């Protein structure tokens, strides 16, 4: 199965276990772009609506696109009372949009979009003064404690180690966009062993591991957490917020100063 489609298979668990986004993300965006009822916003890869929740106080017209029907089902139920939010079940790369947007936002999803075609399409869909906002969720734990001890377990079940450390979703500028502002929000979340394994079960690589291997992996990880760490994993996160604009628009703006 295509890894990006695995989230739809576990949509309810995904919605329950995946971390939410801080309202501080919107505060960062609003420093650079204001929205009103005439604004158009597009969210790429909305999933079950974790990032969509950041937009519920807006009265702008909001389109949210995803390829997962069960993911969309959950999101629609969450925002059924918000008539300004529309959900689109389709691949972003294939869907034909009939408008341009003041903001295009993608939260921990844009890395699934084929490039450079994705950037080209995103640029075409942005208004000249529009912003492209990418949000990434990073595992910021250092390789120590549980995260160091667990590596020998991972090596038994994966061809390579699967716990990544540091900014493993850092998004670089391309020929199409340039970052005009970037902020990193740091935060922590505490999980019981059961909660942590449920979180891991929503990761595409873990979900696609052969069933017997996944059972063995989770059994050993749970024993490690319960035996050596009092049943608790403290996970450190970084939320990276990048506000981007099309490069040609930046050049045009500069030439008029």
Beta strands, then each sheet from edge to edge (+ up, - down):
strand 1: 40-44
strand 2: 61-66
strand 3: 85-89
strand 4: 101-107
strand 5: 126-139
strand 6: 177-192
strand 7: 232-246
sheet 1: 3+ 2+ 1+ 4+ 5+ 7- 6+
end
